[in-house]
């Protein structure tokens, strides 16, 4: 169902603030969606802003957790624990919006 070709490696960056239940839930949800929809064609980079606060500026992170899709373009951001699968997949352009 992915709109990109099978050679595209999806580069995803998850910004969190420490080892919190919300951060853990966001990561678990993201991994589940990626395995189900992208198979081995993705890389997840986790950035803890408590450890590297200076990295928030580059992607203009205002809240955590925030997921940023870097590749394939366009860059997309989703804020929250990623528990709404439809919103995440449509937001990342993995699945087209349903009416």
C-alpha positions, 0 to 999 in steps of 0.5 A: 500500500506504500506509495513509494517504490520498494527501494525507498528507505523511509527515514523517520526521526522520533523526538522524545523527552526521556523514558516516559510512558508516552514516549515508549507508547509512541515508539512502540506504535511507530515500530508496529506501523513500520513493520506492518507497512514498510517491512525492512524499508525504514530507519528510526532515529530516536532523539532524546531532547533531555540528552540533546536539547540543541537538536530540537531547533533543526526540525523546529520541535515544539512538543514531544513526542514528535515524529518527523518523516525526513525521507521520502519528501515532503517532510512531515511531522506528527505530534503525540503518542501515535496511537491513531494508526489511520492519522499516522499512516495518512500523515506520513503518506503511507496510506491515502486518506479514506472518505 
